[in-house]
Amino acid sequence: MTELVQPGPRDWRFWEEVRKLPAFLRRDVLVMLSYRAMFVGDLLSLLIQALLFSYIAKLVDESVLPTYNGQHTGYLEFATIGIAVAAFVALGLTRAATAVRNEQLMGTLEPMLSTPTTVETVQVGSVMLDLVYVPIRTAVFFALMLVVYGLDFHWNGLIPGLLVLLLLVPSVWGLGILGAAVIMTFRRGSGSIGLVGMLLALASGAYFPLALLPQWLQSTMEATPMAVALQQIRDALLGGTGWHGVALASSKLVLWAVASLIVGLFAFRLALSRERRLGTLGLY
């Protein structure tokens, strides 16, 4: 007779942690709906960016733009992908740190971390809304650019491009957790994290080709995860390469993701341990 394998304590603990995630999502959705001006302002910022870059495109000499799979592209197509990825990275960097800061200000950080909820669950829960909202936001932005400006993309590259974008998530999240550790320790720094996101966007070729940078800086920036992701997404959507090259980009992004998560989680646990030892976890 075949014996039924009963789930062990670790299995039960895992599923208990997973069941907590919808509660984080529900909380953040309610908070977002209670601050409608912020939500509307975010959508307006997309409209303003679209308008701004449409005028910048008229000033750019498109002959300096790189080709993708031998195909030339317009600056607006080039910048649209850069804007979408840069916004994705900026939200990912700031969300984890902002969540910790908000919990500090509301006085709920210490009670939440005193519950039998793992640090990993708290961190994943803090970005649950973004995992739903950011793809919708990105889709709205692309739809807006397509309808208003009639941009030309190779839609066979959409799924490969989305896969690369998803592979970028752990790298961004790891840096965001590192930022959360800084916020937990110093109670300040959210503005600096936003500045880091802006510098990453500028230095990874979101708004202009990396070939315009000095050679030593160009070589360094081309190896960053955001630059790797941008290159592959543009190859897929602007050059029509499809799945070609995704494997190479994926391997690079996985290495970055592992390193980023290890550093971020270690820093956060170190900061949490320090605050508990000093008894200052509840201070803000």
C-alpha positions as CSV (number, residue, x, y, z in Angstrom):
1,M,0.0,0.0,0.0
2,T,1.3,3.4,-1.0
3,E,1.7,5.8,2.0
4,L,0.5,9.3,1.7
5,V,3.2,11.9,2.2
6,Q,2.2,14.4,4.8
7,P,3.4,18.0,4.3
8,G,6.1,18.8,6.8
9,P,6.4,21.9,9.0
10,R,8.4,23.8,6.4
11,D,5.7,23.2,3.7
12,W,3.0,24.5,6.0
13,R,5.2,27.5,6.9
14,F,5.8,28.3,3.3
15,W,2.1,28.3,2.4
16,E,1.3,30.3,5.5
17,E,3.6,33.0,4.3
18,V,2.2,32.9,0.8
19,R,-1.3,33.4,2.1
20,K,-0.3,36.6,3.7
21,L,0.7,38.3,0.4
22,P,-2.9,39.1,-0.7
23,A,-3.3,41.0,2.5
24,F,-0.4,43.3,1.6
25,L,-1.9,43.8,-1.9
26,R,-5.3,44.6,-0.5
27,R,-3.8,47.1,1.9
28,D,-1.8,48.9,-0.7
29,V,-4.7,49.0,-3.2
30,L,-6.9,50.7,-0.5
31,V,-4.1,53.2,0.3
32,M,-3.7,54.0,-3.4
33,L,-7.4,54.5,-3.9
34,S,-7.6,56.8,-0.8
35,Y,-4.9,59.0,-2.4
36,R,-6.4,59.4,-5.9
37,A,-4.5,62.6,-6.6
38,M,-1.2,60.7,-6.4
39,F,-2.6,58.0,-8.8
40,V,-3.9,60.6,-11.2
41,G,-0.6,62.6,-10.9
42,D,1.4,59.5,-11.9
43,L,-0.7,59.1,-15.1
44,L,-0.3,62.8,-15.9
45,S,3.4,62.4,-15.6
46,L,3.3,59.8,-18.3
47,L,1.4,62.2,-20.6
48,I,3.9,65.0,-19.9
49,Q,6.9,62.7,-20.6
50,A,5.3,61.6,-23.9
51,L,4.8,65.2,-24.9
52,L,8.3,66.3,-23.8
53,F,10.1,63.5,-25.7
54,S,8.0,64.1,-28.8
55,Y,9.5,67.6,-29.1
56,I,13.0,66.4,-28.2
57,A,12.7,63.9,-31.0
58,K,12.5,66.8,-33.5
59,L,15.9,68.0,-32.4
60,V,17.7,64.7,-32.5
61,D,19.9,63.7,-35.5
62,E,18.6,60.1,-35.9
63,S,21.8,59.2,-37.8
64,V,23.6,59.0,-34.5
65,L,21.2,56.4,-33.2
66,P,22.3,52.8,-33.1
67,T,20.8,50.2,-35.5
68,Y,19.0,47.1,-34.2
69,N,19.4,44.0,-36.2
70,G,20.5,46.2,-39.1
71,Q,17.4,48.3,-38.9
72,H,17.3,52.1,-38.2
73,T,15.0,53.5,-35.6
74,G,13.5,56.8,-34.8
75,Y,14.4,58.6,-31.5
76,L,10.8,58.5,-30.2
77,E,10.7,54.7,-30.5
78,F,14.2,54.5,-28.9
79,A,13.2,56.8,-26.0
80,T,9.8,55.2,-25.5
81,I,11.4,51.9,-24.5
82,G,13.9,53.8,-22.3
83,I,11.2,55.8,-20.5
84,A,9.2,52.6,-19.8
85,V,12.2,50.7,-18.4
86,A,13.5,53.7,-16.5
87,A,10.1,54.2,-14.8
88,F,10.0,50.5,-14.0
89,V,13.4,50.7,-12.4
90,A,12.6,53.9,-10.5
91,L,9.5,52.4,-9.0
92,G,11.3,49.2,-8.1
93,L,14.1,51.0,-6.4
94,T,11.9,53.4,-4.3
95,R,9.0,51.1,-3.4
96,A,10.8,48.9,-0.9
97,A,12.5,51.8,0.8
98,T,9.3,53.9,0.8
99,A,7.3,51.0,2.3
100,V,9.7,50.8,5.2
101,R,9.7,54.6,5.7
102,N,5.9,54.7,5.7
103,E,5.7,51.8,8.2
104,Q,8.2,53.8,10.4
105,L,6.1,57.0,10.2
106,M,2.9,55.1,11.0
107,G,4.5,53.3,13.9
108,T,3.6,49.9,12.4
109,L,7.1,48.7,11.4
110,E,8.1,47.2,14.8
111,P,4.7,45.5,15.4
112,M,4.7,44.0,11.9
113,L,8.3,42.7,12.2
114,S,7.4,41.3,15.6
115,T,4.8,39.0,14.1
116,P,5.8,35.5,12.9
117,T,6.2,36.9,9.4
118,T,9.5,36.4,7.7
119,V,11.5,39.4,6.4
120,E,11.2,37.9,2.9
121,T,7.4,37.9,3.1
122,V,7.4,41.6,4.2
123,Q,9.7,42.5,1.3
124,V,7.7,40.6,-1.3
125,G,4.4,41.9,0.2
126,S,5.7,45.5,-0.1
127,V,6.0,45.2,-3.9
128,M,2.8,43.1,-4.6
129,L,1.0,46.2,-5.8
130,D,3.8,47.1,-8.2
131,L,3.8,43.6,-9.7
132,V,0.2,44.4,-10.8
133,Y,0.3,48.1,-11.3
134,V,3.6,48.6,-13.1
135,P,2.8,46.3,-16.1
136,I,-0.6,48.0,-16.5
137,R,1.1,51.4,-16.3
138,T,3.7,50.4,-18.9
139,A,1.0,49.0,-21.2
140,V,-1.0,52.3,-20.9
141,F,2.1,54.2,-21.8
142,F,2.9,52.1,-24.9
143,A,-0.7,52.3,-26.0
144,L,-0.7,56.1,-25.6
145,M,2.5,56.4,-27.7
146,L,1.1,54.1,-30.4
147,V,-2.2,55.9,-30.7
148,V,-0.9,59.4,-30.6
149,Y,2.4,59.1,-32.5
150,G,1.9,55.9,-34.5
151,L,5.2,54.3,-33.4
152,D,6.4,51.2,-35.2
153,F,7.4,48.1,-33.2
154,H,8.0,44.5,-34.1
155,W,5.3,42.8,-32.0
156,N,7.0,39.4,-32.3
157,G,9.5,40.8,-29.8
158,L,6.8,41.7,-27.2
159,I,6.9,38.4,-25.3
160,P,10.8,38.1,-25.3
161,G,11.0,41.8,-24.2
162,L,8.5,41.2,-21.3
163,L,10.6,38.2,-20.3
164,V,13.8,40.2,-20.1
165,L,11.9,42.9,-18.2
166,L,10.7,40.3,-15.6
167,L,14.3,39.0,-15.3
168,L,15.3,42.5,-14.4
169,V,12.9,42.6,-11.4
170,P,15.2,40.7,-8.9
171,S,18.2,42.9,-9.7
172,V,16.1,46.1,-9.1
173,W,14.4,44.6,-6.1
174,G,17.7,43.7,-4.5
175,L,18.9,47.3,-4.8
176,G,15.6,48.5,-3.4
177,I,16.0,46.3,-0.4
178,L,19.5,47.7,0.1
179,G,17.8,51.2,0.0
180,A,15.3,50.0,2.6
181,A,18.2,49.0,4.9
182,V,19.6,52.5,4.6
183,I,16.2,54.0,5.4
184,M,15.8,51.7,8.4
185,T,19.2,52.7,9.8
186,F,19.3,56.5,9.1
187,R,15.5,57.3,8.7
188,R,16.5,59.4,5.7
189,G,17.6,58.8,2.2
190,S,14.5,58.3,0.1
191,G,15.6,61.3,-2.1
192,S,19.0,59.7,-2.6
193,I,17.4,56.5,-3.8
194,G,15.4,58.4,-6.3
195,L,18.6,60.1,-7.5
196,V,20.3,56.7,-7.9
197,G,17.4,55.6,-10.1
198,M,17.8,58.7,-12.3
199,L,21.5,58.2,-12.6
200,L,21.0,54.6,-13.5
201,A,18.6,55.6,-16.3
202,L,21.0,58.2,-17.7
203,A,24.0,55.9,-17.5
204,S,22.4,52.9,-19.0
205,G,21.2,54.5,-22.3
206,A,17.5,55.0,-21.5
207,Y,17.4,58.4,-23.2
208,F,20.5,58.5,-25.3
209,P,22.9,56.0,-26.9
210,L,25.7,54.8,-24.7
211,A,28.1,55.3,-27.6
212,L,28.0,59.0,-26.8
213,L,29.7,58.3,-23.5
214,P,33.5,58.2,-23.0
215,Q,34.9,54.8,-24.0
216,W,35.9,53.8,-20.5
217,L,32.5,54.7,-19.1
218,Q,30.6,53.1,-22.0
219,S,32.3,49.7,-21.4
220,T,31.4,49.9,-17.7
221,M,27.7,50.9,-18.2
222,E,27.1,48.3,-20.9
223,A,27.6,45.6,-18.3
224,T,25.0,46.9,-15.9
225,P,21.7,45.0,-15.7
226,M,19.5,47.9,-16.8
227,A,21.7,48.4,-19.9
228,V,21.7,44.7,-20.7
229,A,17.9,44.6,-20.4
230,L,17.4,47.8,-22.5
231,Q,19.7,46.5,-25.3
232,Q,17.8,43.2,-25.5
233,I,14.4,44.7,-25.3
234,R,15.3,47.2,-28.1
235,D,16.7,44.4,-30.2
236,A,13.5,42.5,-29.8
237,L,11.0,45.4,-30.4
238,L,13.0,47.6,-32.8
239,G,15.1,45.1,-34.6
240,G,12.6,42.2,-34.6
241,T,15.2,39.7,-33.3
242,G,12.5,37.9,-31.3
243,W,14.0,35.2,-29.0
244,H,17.5,35.6,-30.5
245,G,19.9,36.8,-27.9
246,V,17.5,36.4,-25.0
247,A,19.4,33.5,-23.5
248,L,22.7,35.5,-23.3
249,A,20.9,38.5,-21.8
250,S,19.0,36.2,-19.4
251,S,22.2,34.6,-18.1
252,K,23.7,38.0,-17.4
253,L,20.6,39.2,-15.6
254,V,20.4,36.1,-13.5
255,L,24.0,36.6,-12.2
256,W,23.1,40.2,-11.4
257,A,19.9,39.2,-9.7
258,V,21.6,36.7,-7.4
259,A,24.3,39.2,-6.4
260,S,21.8,42.0,-5.9
261,L,19.4,39.9,-3.8
262,I,22.3,38.5,-1.6
263,V,23.7,42.0,-0.9
264,G,20.2,43.5,-0.4
265,L,18.8,40.9,2.0
266,F,22.1,40.7,3.9
267,A,22.1,44.5,4.4
268,F,18.4,44.5,5.4
269,R,18.9,41.7,8.0
270,L,22.0,43.5,9.3
271,A,20.1,46.7,9.7
272,L,17.1,45.0,11.3
273,S,19.4,43.2,13.8
274,R,21.1,46.5,14.7
275,E,17.8,48.3,15.3
276,R,16.5,45.4,17.5
277,R,19.7,45.3,19.4
278,L,19.6,49.1,20.1
279,G,15.9,49.0,20.7
280,T,15.3,51.7,18.1
281,L,13.2,49.8,15.6
282,G,10.1,51.8,16.5
283,L,11.8,55.2,16.2
284,Y,11.2,57.4,13.2
